[in-house]
Amino acid sequence: MMESGDRRAVSEKKEQGSFALPGGWVWTRLGETLAFVKGKKPKTLGLRSDSLTVSYINIDTFENKVFTEFTDAAGCPLCQPDDTLVV
């Protein structure tokens, strides 16, 4: 019987062998090249005000490119200009 690590190695071998990479490229796992940071809904969220000044990125923001909710950012991870956001 194959252990789960063995199955993963066989699966990775199949994926890596499925096509040739351009010169100078190497196979790597996504988690080796970036850091995953899971956000969560802020406790304080609402319309923009003197205390709610940080844009909260929700699905509507992705779909319509409009910020409709804001937070005070307490306890929230903040994204940087070069970050890639995934829903």
DOSE-710084 format. One record per residue: x, y, z of N, C-alpha, C, CB in turn; residue number from 1. Coordinates in pm, 1 decimal. Glycine has a CB too. Layout:
+----------+----------+----------+----------+----------+----------+----------+----------+----------+----------+----------+----------+-----+
|     n.c1 |     n.c2 |     n.c3 |    ca.c1 |    ca.c2 |    ca.c3 |     c.c1 |     c.c2 |     c.c3 |    cb.c1 |    cb.c2 |    cb.c3 | num |
+----------+----------+----------+----------+----------+----------+----------+----------+----------+----------+----------+----------+-----+
|        X |        Y |        Z |        X |        Y |        Z |        X |        Y |        Z |        X |        Y |        Z | NUM |
...
+----------+----------+----------+----------+----------+----------+----------+----------+----------+----------+----------+----------+-----+
//
This chain:
+----------+----------+----------+----------+----------+----------+----------+----------+----------+----------+----------+----------+-----+
|     n.c1 |     n.c2 |     n.c3 |    ca.c1 |    ca.c2 |    ca.c3 |     c.c1 |     c.c2 |     c.c3 |    cb.c1 |    cb.c2 |    cb.c3 | num |
+----------+----------+----------+----------+----------+----------+----------+----------+----------+----------+----------+----------+-----+
|     83.6 |   -118.9 |      0.0 |      0.0 |      0.0 |      0.0 |     88.1 |    125.2 |      0.0 |    -95.1 |     -0.2 |    122.1 |   1 |
|     51.4 |    223.8 |    -82.8 |    128.1 |    347.7 |    -92.2 |     91.8 |    443.3 |     19.9 |    105.1 |    414.4 |   -227.0 |   2 |
|    191.2 |    505.1 |     79.3 |    168.3 |    609.6 |    178.8 |    130.0 |    737.3 |    105.0 |    294.9 |    632.0 |    268.9 |   3 |
|     63.3 |    831.9 |    176.2 |     18.1 |    955.4 |    111.1 |    134.5 |   1034.2 |     52.2 |    -58.1 |   1042.7 |    210.5 |   4 |
|    250.4 |   1036.1 |    118.2 |    368.1 |   1105.5 |     64.4 |    414.9 |   1043.2 |    -65.6 |    481.7 |   1104.0 |    165.7 |   5 |
|    405.9 |    908.4 |    -74.6 |    443.7 |    839.3 |   -197.4 |    348.8 |    873.9 |   -311.0 |    446.0 |    688.3 |   -175.1 |   6 |
|    218.8 |    879.6 |   -279.9 |    119.9 |    915.4 |   -382.8 |    145.1 |   1056.9 |   -433.1 |    -24.2 |    903.2 |   -327.4 |   7 |
|    177.9 |   1147.2 |   -340.8 |    204.5 |   1285.4 |   -380.3 |    326.4 |   1291.4 |   -471.8 |    226.1 |   1374.6 |   -255.9 |   8 |
|    430.5 |   1216.8 |   -439.4 |    552.3 |   1216.0 |   -520.9 |    522.1 |   1164.5 |   -661.2 |    661.6 |   1129.4 |   -454.7 |   9 |
|    440.8 |   1059.0 |   -671.5 |    402.3 |   1004.8 |   -801.6 |    319.8 |   1107.8 |   -877.7 |    323.0 |    872.9 |   -785.1 |  10 |
|    224.5 |   1173.0 |   -810.5 |    140.9 |   1275.5 |   -873.2 |    226.1 |   1391.9 |   -921.8 |     33.9 |   1325.5 |   -775.1 |  11 |
|    320.8 |   1437.9 |   -838.8 |    408.4 |   1547.6 |   -878.4 |    492.6 |   1508.7 |   -999.0 |    498.8 |   1588.8 |   -761.9 |  12 |
|    540.4 |   1386.6 |  -1000.7 |    622.5 |   1339.0 |  -1112.0 |    541.6 |   1342.8 |  -1241.4 |    674.6 |   1195.6 |  -1084.6 |  13 |
|    414.2 |   1300.4 |  -1235.7 |    327.7 |   1304.6 |  -1353.6 |    309.1 |   1447.9 |  -1400.9 |    191.3 |   1240.7 |  -1323.3 |  14 |
|    279.1 |   1539.4 |  -1307.3 |    257.8 |   1679.3 |  -1342.9 |    383.2 |   1738.5 |  -1405.0 |    216.4 |   1760.5 |  -1220.0 |  15 |
|    497.5 |   1714.1 |  -1343.5 |    621.4 |   1772.1 |  -1391.1 |    663.7 |   1714.9 |  -1525.6 |    730.2 |   1750.4 |  -1289.8 |  16 |
|    626.1 |   1594.2 |  -1553.2 |    664.7 |   1532.0 |  -1679.0 |    566.0 |   1556.2 |  -1790.9 |    681.8 |   1386.0 |  -1659.8 |  17 |
|    458.6 |   1630.6 |  -1764.0 |    354.1 |   1645.5 |  -1864.7 |    391.7 |   1739.7 |  -1978.0 |    228.9 |   1693.9 |  -1800.1 |  18 |
|    486.9 |   1829.8 |  -1957.0 |    536.4 |   1914.4 |  -2066.3 |    672.1 |   1972.3 |  -2029.4 |    435.9 |   2028.3 |  -2098.2 |  19 |
|    745.9 |   2011.8 |  -2129.0 |    880.9 |   2064.4 |  -2106.7 |    873.9 |   2212.0 |  -2068.3 |    968.6 |   2045.6 |  -2233.1 |  20 |
|    964.2 |   2252.8 |  -1981.4 |    972.5 |   2392.4 |  -1940.4 |   1073.8 |   2466.2 |  -2027.3 |   1010.8 |   2403.3 |  -1791.5 |  21 |
|   1054.3 |   2596.5 |  -2044.4 |   1154.2 |   2675.4 |  -2116.4 |   1288.6 |   2671.3 |  -2043.5 |   1106.4 |   2821.2 |  -2132.6 |  22 |
|   1395.2 |   2696.8 |  -2114.8 |   1528.9 |   2696.8 |  -2056.8 |   1539.0 |   2792.0 |  -1938.5 |   1631.5 |   2734.1 |  -2161.9 |  23 |
|   1601.7 |   2746.4 |  -1832.2 |   1620.7 |   2829.4 |  -1713.6 |   1505.2 |   2823.5 |  -1614.4 |   1641.8 |   2970.6 |  -1755.0 |  24 |
|   1393.6 |   2761.8 |  -1652.1 |   1279.5 |   2748.5 |  -1561.7 |   1296.3 |   2620.9 |  -1479.7 |   1144.7 |   2746.4 |  -1640.9 |  25 |
|   1235.0 |   2620.1 |  -1361.0 |   1235.5 |   2500.5 |  -1276.7 |   1095.6 |   2478.2 |  -1221.7 |   1338.8 |   2513.6 |  -1161.1 |  26 |
|   1064.0 |   2354.0 |  -1192.0 |    936.0 |   2321.8 |  -1128.7 |    941.9 |   2362.9 |   -982.8 |    902.8 |   2170.2 |  -1142.1 |  27 |
|    835.6 |   2423.8 |   -933.2 |    827.7 |   2458.5 |   -791.5 |    682.5 |   2455.1 |   -748.3 |    890.2 |   2598.0 |   -763.9 |  28 |
|    659.5 |   2440.5 |   -621.0 |    523.8 |   2441.8 |   -568.5 |    487.2 |   2585.8 |   -538.0 |    510.2 |   2351.8 |   -441.7 |  29 |
|    361.1 |   2619.7 |   -555.6 |    314.6 |   2755.9 |   -535.1 |    350.3 |   2808.3 |   -396.2 |    165.0 |   2763.1 |   -556.1 |  30 |
|    334.7 |   2724.6 |   -295.0 |    364.1 |   2765.0 |   -158.3 |    511.2 |   2795.2 |   -132.4 |    319.2 |   2659.0 |    -65.3 |  31 |
|    598.6 |   2754.0 |   -224.0 |    741.2 |   2783.6 |   -210.0 |    775.9 |   2921.9 |   -264.2 |    824.0 |   2677.8 |   -281.6 |  32 |
|    686.3 |   2982.7 |   -338.6 |    717.0 |   3110.6 |   -402.5 |    636.1 |   3227.7 |   -348.2 |    694.2 |   3099.6 |   -549.3 |  33 |
|    537.3 |   3199.8 |   -265.4 |    456.1 |   3307.6 |   -209.6 |    406.2 |   3270.9 |    -72.1 |    338.6 |   3339.9 |   -300.9 |  34 |
|    354.6 |   3370.1 |     -2.6 |    298.1 |   3348.0 |    130.5 |    147.4 |   3367.0 |    123.8 |    361.4 |   3444.3 |    235.4 |  35 |
|     73.7 |   3271.8 |    176.4 |    -71.0 |   3282.8 |    182.3 |   -109.4 |   3352.7 |    311.8 |   -138.3 |   3143.4 |    172.0 |  36 |
|   -188.4 |   3457.6 |    302.7 |   -238.8 |   3526.7 |    420.9 |   -389.3 |   3533.2 |    407.7 |   -176.4 |   3670.1 |    436.5 |  37 |
|   -459.9 |   3467.2 |    496.3 |   -606.1 |   3465.5 |    489.4 |   -661.6 |   3585.9 |    564.5 |   -663.3 |   3333.4 |    548.1 |  38 |
|   -740.6 |   3663.5 |    494.4 |   -807.5 |   3775.5 |    558.7 |   -936.3 |   3730.2 |    624.1 |   -835.5 |   3886.4 |    458.2 |  39 |
|   -995.0 |   3816.4 |    701.4 |  -1126.0 |   3786.8 |    758.2 |  -1202.1 |   3918.0 |    771.4 |  -1113.7 |   3714.2 |    896.5 |  40 |
|  -1331.2 |   3906.2 |    781.6 |  -1415.1 |   4025.0 |    788.7 |  -1384.7 |   4103.9 |    916.1 |  -1564.1 |   3986.3 |    783.5 |  41 |
|  -1359.6 |   4234.1 |    902.2 |  -1329.7 |   4316.2 |   1019.8 |  -1449.6 |   4327.1 |   1113.5 |  -1285.2 |   4455.3 |    976.7 |  42 |
|  -1421.3 |   4349.0 |   1241.2 |  -1529.9 |   4368.2 |   1338.3 |  -1603.7 |   4498.5 |   1311.4 |  -1474.9 |   4367.7 |   1482.1 |  43 |
|  -1529.1 |   4602.0 |   1273.5 |  -1588.9 |   4732.3 |   1245.6 |  -1588.3 |   4754.9 |   1095.0 |  -1512.4 |   4846.8 |   1319.6 |  44 |
|  -1705.9 |   4766.5 |   1036.6 |  -1719.8 |   4779.1 |    892.2 |  -1840.0 |   4866.6 |    861.5 |  -1734.1 |   4640.4 |    825.1 |  45 |
|  -1827.7 |   4957.3 |    765.7 |  -1940.7 |   5043.0 |    730.6 |  -1904.7 |   5141.0 |    621.0 |  -1989.6 |   5118.1 |    852.4 |  46 |
|  -1986.4 |   5243.6 |    608.0 |  -1960.5 |   5348.1 |    509.5 |  -1839.4 |   5429.8 |    552.9 |  -2084.5 |   5439.2 |    491.5 |  47 |
|  -1773.3 |   5492.3 |    457.8 |  -1656.0 |   5574.0 |    488.7 |  -1693.3 |   5684.5 |    587.1 |  -1596.2 |   5634.7 |    359.8 |  48 |
|  -1607.4 |   5702.6 |    689.0 |  -1629.5 |   5806.1 |    789.8 |  -1494.1 |   5848.6 |    845.1 |  -1723.7 |   5755.2 |    904.4 |  49 |
|  -1493.8 |   5938.4 |    943.4 |  -1368.4 |   5981.9 |   1004.0 |  -1293.0 |   5866.2 |   1069.2 |  -1395.4 |   6090.1 |   1106.8 |  50 |
|  -1364.6 |   5765.9 |   1120.6 |  -1299.1 |   5653.1 |   1187.4 |  -1284.2 |   5530.2 |   1096.4 |  -1377.7 |   5615.0 |   1311.7 |  51 |
|  -1361.0 |   5523.4 |    989.7 |  -1353.6 |   5410.2 |    895.9 |  -1293.3 |   5460.8 |    764.8 |  -1496.1 |   5345.8 |    871.6 |  52 |
|  -1161.4 |   5453.2 |    755.2 |  -1091.6 |   5513.7 |    641.1 |  -1018.1 |   5414.4 |    552.0 |   -994.3 |   5614.6 |    690.8 |  53 |
|  -1009.9 |   5287.8 |    593.9 |   -937.4 |   5187.5 |    516.8 |  -1036.3 |   5106.9 |    432.9 |   -855.5 |   5094.3 |    610.2 |  54 |
|  -1010.7 |   5101.5 |    303.2 |  -1099.2 |   5028.6 |    211.7 |  -1097.7 |   4879.8 |    243.4 |  -1057.4 |   5052.0 |     65.1 |  55 |
|  -1217.2 |   4820.8 |    249.1 |  -1231.8 |   4676.9 |    268.9 |  -1260.3 |   4615.9 |    132.1 |  -1346.4 |   4643.0 |    372.8 |  56 |
|  -1178.5 |   4519.8 |     92.8 |  -1193.4 |   4459.9 |    -40.4 |  -1284.9 |   4338.8 |    -29.8 |  -1054.7 |   4419.5 |   -100.3 |  57 |
|  -1402.8 |   4349.6 |    -90.1 |  -1499.5 |   4239.6 |    -91.8 |  -1524.8 |   4197.6 |   -237.0 |  -1633.2 |   4281.4 |    -21.8 |  58 |
|  -1613.3 |   4104.2 |   -257.9 |  -1642.6 |   4054.9 |   -392.5 |  -1690.8 |   4168.5 |   -482.7 |  -1748.3 |   3943.1 |   -387.0 |  59 |
|  -1773.3 |   4256.5 |   -430.1 |  -1824.6 |   4369.5 |   -507.9 |  -1709.0 |   4456.4 |   -558.6 |  -1922.2 |   4454.2 |   -422.7 |  60 |
|  -1607.8 |   4473.6 |   -477.2 |  -1490.9 |   4550.8 |   -517.6 |  -1421.0 |   4484.1 |   -635.8 |  -1393.4 |   4566.6 |   -399.9 |  61 |
|  -1404.5 |   4352.5 |   -629.1 |  -1341.8 |   4279.8 |   -739.6 |  -1425.8 |   4289.1 |   -867.1 |  -1321.0 |   4132.8 |   -701.2 |  62 |
|  -1555.4 |   4270.1 |   -854.6 |  -1642.5 |   4267.0 |   -972.5 |  -1665.3 |   4405.1 |  -1033.7 |  -1775.6 |   4205.8 |   -935.9 |  63 |
|  -1683.2 |   4507.5 |   -949.8 |  -1722.2 |   4639.9 |   -999.9 |  -1615.3 |   4747.4 |   -983.2 |  -1846.5 |   4684.4 |   -930.4 |  64 |
|  -1503.0 |   4708.9 |   -919.6 |  -1392.8 |   4803.7 |   -898.1 |  -1436.3 |   4928.8 |   -822.8 |  -1332.6 |   4843.8 |  -1030.9 |  65 |
|  -1526.8 |   4909.9 |   -725.5 |  -1577.8 |   5019.4 |   -643.0 |  -1568.6 |   4977.5 |   -496.6 |  -1725.4 |   5056.4 |   -681.8 |  66 |
|  -1512.8 |   5064.7 |   -413.3 |  -1506.6 |   5038.0 |   -269.4 |  -1635.8 |   5087.2 |   -206.2 |  -1382.1 |   5106.8 |   -203.6 |  67 |
|  -1707.3 |   4996.1 |   -141.5 |  -1835.2 |   5031.5 |    -79.2 |  -1832.4 |   5017.7 |     71.8 |  -1945.5 |   4945.5 |   -135.1 |  68 |
|  -1730.8 |   4948.3 |    125.8 |  -1720.9 |   4928.3 |    269.8 |  -1582.5 |   4970.4 |    318.0 |  -1749.2 |   4780.8 |    307.1 |  69 |
|  -1578.3 |   5020.5 |    441.5 |  -1454.0 |   5069.3 |    499.2 |  -1441.7 |   5020.5 |    642.4 |  -1447.1 |   5223.0 |    493.4 |  70 |
|  -1317.1 |   5016.3 |    692.4 |  -1289.3 |   4968.1 |    827.6 |  -1185.4 |   5056.9 |    894.2 |  -1241.0 |   4821.5 |    824.9 |  71 |
|  -1167.9 |   5036.3 |   1023.8 |  -1061.6 |   5108.1 |   1095.0 |   -931.0 |   5029.2 |   1090.2 |  -1102.5 |   5134.3 |   1241.5 |  72 |
|   -933.6 |   4911.1 |   1031.0 |   -818.1 |   4822.4 |   1008.5 |   -766.5 |   4753.3 |   1133.8 |   -706.5 |   4900.6 |    947.9 |  73 |
|   -834.8 |   4766.2 |   1244.9 |   -790.8 |   4699.6 |   1367.3 |   -791.5 |   4547.9 |   1347.4 |   -881.5 |   4739.1 |   1486.9 |  74 |
|   -675.2 |   4486.6 |   1362.2 |   -663.3 |   4341.5 |   1351.2 |   -674.0 |   4286.1 |   1210.6 |   -766.1 |   4278.5 |   1433.9 |  75 |
|   -669.3 |   4371.0 |   1110.1 |   -683.3 |   4326.1 |    970.5 |   -548.1 |   4321.1 |    901.2 |   -778.3 |   4419.0 |    893.0 |  76 |
|   -524.7 |   4216.4 |    820.1 |   -403.4 |   4219.5 |    737.3 |   -423.8 |   4323.3 |    626.6 |   -371.5 |   4077.0 |    676.5 |  77 |
|   -321.0 |   4400.9 |    599.1 |   -330.1 |   4503.0 |    495.0 |   -252.6 |   4457.3 |    372.6 |   -276.8 |   4639.2 |    545.7 |  78 |
|   -308.3 |   4480.7 |    254.9 |   -237.8 |   4443.3 |    132.2 |   -148.4 |   4558.3 |     87.2 |   -338.3 |   4405.3 |     20.0 |  79 |
|    -46.6 |   4521.5 |     11.9 |     49.9 |   4617.0 |    -40.9 |     30.7 |   4627.3 |   -192.6 |    196.3 |   4574.5 |     -5.4 |  80 |
|     81.3 |   4733.8 |   -254.1 |     61.9 |   4752.8 |   -398.7 |    108.8 |   4636.0 |   -485.3 |    133.6 |   4876.1 |   -442.1 |  81 |
|    211.8 |   4562.5 |   -443.6 |    261.5 |   4452.3 |   -525.6 |    203.1 |   4316.1 |   -486.9 |    411.3 |   4446.6 |   -516.2 |  82 |
|    104.7 |   4313.0 |   -397.4 |     39.9 |   4187.3 |   -358.7 |    -55.2 |   4139.7 |   -466.9 |    -35.4 |   4203.9 |   -226.5 |  83 |
|    -74.8 |   4009.0 |   -474.0 |   -175.4 |   3948.4 |   -560.6 |   -288.8 |   3901.4 |   -471.3 |   -116.0 |   3829.9 |   -645.6 |  84 |
|   -409.5 |   3948.1 |   -498.3 |   -525.4 |   3911.4 |   -417.4 |   -606.2 |   3806.0 |   -489.4 |   -612.6 |   4034.2 |   -386.3 |  85 |
|   -650.9 |   3705.6 |   -414.8 |   -727.1 |   3594.5 |   -470.4 |   -853.3 |   3577.8 |   -389.1 |   -644.1 |   3463.5 |   -471.5 |  86 |
|   -964.0 |   3557.5 |   -457.5 |  -1091.2 |   3535.8 |   -389.5 |  -1118.7 |   3387.1 |   -386.7 |  -1207.3 |   3612.8 |   -459.2 |  87 |
+----------+----------+----------+----------+----------+----------+----------+----------+----------+----------+----------+----------+-----+
//
